[in-house]
């Protein structure tokens, strides 16, 4: 895998009085904040060590530039389709910002030597900055790898040992950058074919489900909708706030009741025969959405809303309480071996099939187009 130190800018914290507000607004207002001098371009490119201290665990990764050719040739694999509208929006936003304000999150098989270097550089003397996010209860810390020899060693380790990697979060950003570089080849001369990326190995990621809120429409009443669900699986009402405990178990929230749906075995076997593996989200799309509710284009249909798995059952209940036509669906999380196997076999999961932790905030590290230079060690 070809990586290199990245030219980057960091927030000017002396000008930021409310970090929570600033970083929440940055997605919409980056050009304005940039023009007002809220970011400081660093003199030299670097490799950064990145630690996120969350409530339940700490996550350790590395921030570098990765050659987009690794993505275009399939060494960095995708496991989900992009949503067309989101990809188009990301292209427009990236060109408006003239910058990448959030790295693509990439995962890979753990390597002992790389882990040792990461741990070595989690050193207070190398701390570039840290920021606490009260709402998420997370501390984000960035450490600079100052030694060029160590940077070269890290690049060599990735080149020699990391042959395959997987996009965890950022399919739309990577696809957008591919389109932008094709349209603006002059950016390649500036080194922009090395894309800002955050690398966390499989041990350093948590995979959660990506849940759905579906508008079933006014034509179906409660009894008809529940009968429709029973066409595809065994349905029973839950006595408590239940989350899926196993694969092929789907939790349905509808009109303030919680149901458990276990797919019919014949449907599971049919999906395995068709795809080589049966994912709950594929069964859901084919059976409930397409066959039952006649929602054909799951990438575009406005009746589908996605809810991050980290928000849990409480968020789905809140959404469905608003409108009796809304039904919530909670999935059992996909294991990383399954999503890796899917990507390795060049198969694709539907959009929004997985929610990865940690999540990286916009604007903590920025790759500016206007000042990027091709840097070689």
Secondary structure, 3 states (H helix, E strand, C coil): CCEECECCEEECCCCCCCHHHHHHHHHHHHHHHHHCCCEEECCCCEEEEEEEECCCCEEEEEEEEEECHHHHCCCEECCECCCHHHHHHHHHHHHHHCEECCCEEEECCCCHHHHHHHHHCCCHHHEEEEEEECCCCEEEEEEEECCHHHHHHHHHHHHHHCCCEEEEECHHHHHHHHHHHHHCCHHHHCCCCEEEEEECCHHHCEEEEEEEEEECCCCCCHHHHHHHHHCCEEEEECCCCCCCCCCCEEEEEECCEEEEEEECHHHHHHHHHHHCCCCHHHHHHHHHHHHHCCCCCCCCCCCEEEEEHHHHHHHHHHHHHHCCCEEEEECCCCCHHHHHHHHHCCCCECCCCEEEECCCCCCCEEEECCCCCCCCC
